[in-house]
């Protein structure tokens, strides 16, 4: 089957992993690209935002190329990963005989204008059970629960576990995460942070001193996650019951994960056997201290997490579910 994927493509990005998995399970893939151009200039970004708000049809006009490429390629199914795709664009794809699915990879705070609820999708997939339950109950939409995943092609154990005596954190820096990490630094917990540069508006914070200043992807990410004594997985407050992608990636890499608790964690992994979880700061410090001091714990947890992730939580399984639901 020819499947189109809408989303920004870069190493280890969501669209990259989805496209790679589709190929691995036997589909022909056309990467349809991002919904919007990524402007590096702040002025250009602001100008584009004002123009889109004043003239909403600009977005739909700009997305004609996605429709044309999908139809020219003979796509039978298109999987959209971008919440900014216009409902009219989905309708154009449908008129061309394409089945269209939407997979939302983010938390509820990033639902934005909720454009996906106005579009004639054949299937809507969310990682947040709360969204699924509410939309099914009140809107009667074809909504499905679908967590994120790992890609075993590069999210896999590549080095010896636990050789770096620190907790690793990877991802964007936002206030709730920064405040939590500041408390850990004050407790003497050794940290290494990876991800995009700190926003200037966050001001002076000791977390800047432990930030490596770089992002990690694919095998580089796998080596760093596996070699740390633990990967600390903190979550945005907008994650209500669901979990983030980092949990699955770190598990696939064979990392010992210390994750902030959410109701679905225990459904996805064995808490205590495959991952460690914390409900409050005291538990976080206690579990971090265990990882730093308990011989063999890092390798035992990492090996078990990797087995579970590669068995139950791969992109191959997730995209197969999407294709089955919308075909």
N, C-alpha and C positions, 0 to 999 in steps of 0.2 A: 504494500500500500504506500502511496505517496502522501507524506505528512508534512505540513508546513508548521513552523514554529515561529511565533512572534515574540521578540524580546531582544534585549541588547546582548550581543555575543562577545564574550571575552573569556579567557581561561578560567574555568571553575565557576563561571556565572551560571545562574539558573538555566538560561536558554542553552548554554554550552552542555550542561549535564543532561538536560532533557533530550537534546538532539543526539548526543552520544548514545544514550540509552535506547532511543528509537532505532538507531542503526544497528545496535547490538542485538535487538530482538527481531531484526529482519525487515524493517521498513526503510524506504527511501526518503531522505529528509531534505527539505528545502528550508534553509534559514531565511526568514522573511525580514529580519532586522528589527530595529527598535521602532517604536511608534512615533517617537519624537527625536529630533536631532539633539545631541548633547553639546551645548554651547559651553566652552571653557571660560568665556568672559562673563563676569557677573552682570555687567550691563546688558549683554545680549540675552541672558537668561531672563532678566527682569522685563526687558522690552517684549520678548516673546510671550511671557506670561500675561502682560497687560493686553497684548493683541489678541490672544486666545480668549480672554475673558470678555473683551469687547465684541469679538466676532467668532462665536463658537464654531461656525462652519469652516473656519480656517483649518481646524484639526481634521475634519472629515475630508476636506479637499487634499490636505497633505498626505492622507492615508490611502489615497487612490492607488498609489504605487504598490502598496502591500496587496491589495485586491488583485491588481493586474498581474503581479508576479506569481501569486498563488494560483490564479486561474491558468496562466500560461504554463506553469509547471505541472498542471494536472493534479493539484492537491485534492485528495478526497476528504481529508480531515485537516483542520487547522487547530493547533493548540496555542491559545493566546496566554501569555504570562504577564501582560502589562495592563494595569487597571485603567490606563488612559486611552485605550482603544474605544473609538466612538461607536455607539449603537448602530448608526447608519452604515459604518464599515462592516460590522458583523452582518447586517441585513444584506449588503451587497454580496458578501461571500455566500450567504445562504441562497440568494437568488441564482448564484452560479453553480448550485448543486453541492456545495461544500458543507460538511458537518463541522460545527465549530464548538470547541470547548474552551473554558476559561479556568486556569489554575492560579489562585491567588496565593503568593508565597509569603505574605506579610501579616502583621497583627492588625487588630481592628482600628487602631488609630490612623492607619494609612489607607483606609477605604476611600478617602477623598470624596469625590462627587458621586460615588456609588454608580458609575456609569454601567457597570456590568449588570445591574438589576433592570436596566431599561432595554437591554439588548436581547435579541432572540437566540440565545445560546441553546445548544442541545444538551449541555451539561455544565454546571458550575461547581468547582471543586475548591474547598477551603480547608486549611489546616486547623482552623479554630472551631471546635464542636459547638461553641456558643452561637456562632454565626449560623451554622448549619441548622441548628434546632430552631432558631428564631425565624429564619427565612422559610423553612419548611412549614412551620406552624402558621405563619401569617400571610405568606405570599404564594404558596403552592408552586414554587419554582423547582426545576430539576437539579437540586442541590445535593452534593455528596461531601462527606468527610474524607480528606486525603492529606495525611501528614507529608512533610518533606522527606528527604532521603539522603543516602550516600551513594557515591559512584565508586564501586569497587575497583575500577580501572586505576584510580589514583588515590582514593581514600582507603588505604590498606596499610598494615604494619610493614615498615621498611627498615627499621633500625631496632636496636635493643631498647627495651622499655626503661624509662626512669633514670637515665644517666644525667639529666640536667636538673639540679635540685631547686626547682621553682615551680610555681603555678603559672601557666600560660593563659592569657586572655586574648582572643582575636575578635575584632569587630569595631564598629563605630563607637566613638566616645560621646555619651550624652549624660546629662546631669545625674540621673539616678545611678548609673553605672560608675561614674567618676566618684561620687560620694561613697559608694560601697568600697571601691578599691582604696580610697583614702583611708578608710577605717582599717582595712587589712594591712596596709603599709604601717599604720600606727601600731598594729599588733605584732609587727615584725615578720609577717608572712612574705617571703620573697616572691616577687612577681616579674613577669616579662609580658609586655603588651605589644600586640601587632595590629595593624590596620591603618586606615587613612589618617592623615595628620590631624592633630587636635584643632577643633574650631577655636579661633582666637577669642570668641566671646566667652569661652569657659574660664578665661582668666588664669591666675596663678594657682597651680595645684601640684602637689608632689608626684602625682601620677605621670606628669610629663617626663620626670627623671627616669622612669622605668619603661618608657615607650621606646621601642626599637626604631620607630620612624619608617617602617616598611610594612607592606601587605604580604600575605603568604597565600600561595595557590597550589593546587594539585599536589605533586610529590613533595615539594618544599613544605607545604602545610603538613603532610603526613609525617615527615621526619621530625618536624618541630613538635607536633602534638604527641607523638609516640615517645620521644626522648624526654619530655618533661615528666616530673613526678605526677603531674595532674593537669588537666585542662579545666579551668573554672568557667562554667557556662552560666553567666548571669543573663537575665531576660528583661526586655523592655516591659514596663508596666502595662502596655497594651496587650501583652500576651495574657489572656484571661485563663483559659484552660489548656490551650494548645502549647506547642513548644517550637523552638526555632530550628533553623537548618544546622546550626553549629553542633547541636547535640548529636545528630546523625553522622555528620562529617567526622567529628572527633571519635565517635564510636567505631566507624569504619576504619579509621587510622590506627585503631588499637590503643587509644589513649585511655588513661584512667580519668574518668569524668566526675567532677563534682558540680552538680547542676542545681540551680534554683528549682524548687519543687513547683510543679503544676499538676492538676488532676490527671492528665493523660500520661505523665512520665511513667507511672507504674503499669500502665497498659502497654507501653512500648518496650520497656526494659525492666529487668529484675532489679529493684532497688535494694542495694546492699550486696548483691551478687554480681551485677553487671555495671551498675553506676552507683555513685553515692549522691544523696540529695540533701538539701538543707531547707528548713522552713524559716529560720531566723538567723541573726548574726552569730549568736552563740554556737549554734550547730555548724555554721560555716567554719568558724575558727577551729572547732573540735575536729571536724572532718579533714580540714586542710592540714592540721597538725598530724593526724594519722597518716596521711599520704606522705608527709615529709619524713616521718620517723619509723613507720611500720615496714619492715623488710618484706619484700615480695608482694605487697598489696598492689602496687602500681601495675606490675605485670599480670597479676591474677585478674584484676578488674579489666584491664585493657584487652587481654585475650578473650575474655568472656563477652565484652561489649562488641568486639569485632566480629565474633562468630554470630551474635544475634543480628547485628546490622547487616551483614552480608547474606544472612538467611532470610530476614523478614523486612528489611527496610532499604531496599535498593531502588534507584530510579527505574531500573528495568521493570520491577513489579508495579511501581506507581504508574508509569506511562501505559503499561499493558492494561491496567484498570481503566484509565481514561478512554483508550481506544475501544475497549469492550463496552463501556457505558454509552458512548455516543455513536457507535457504528450501527 
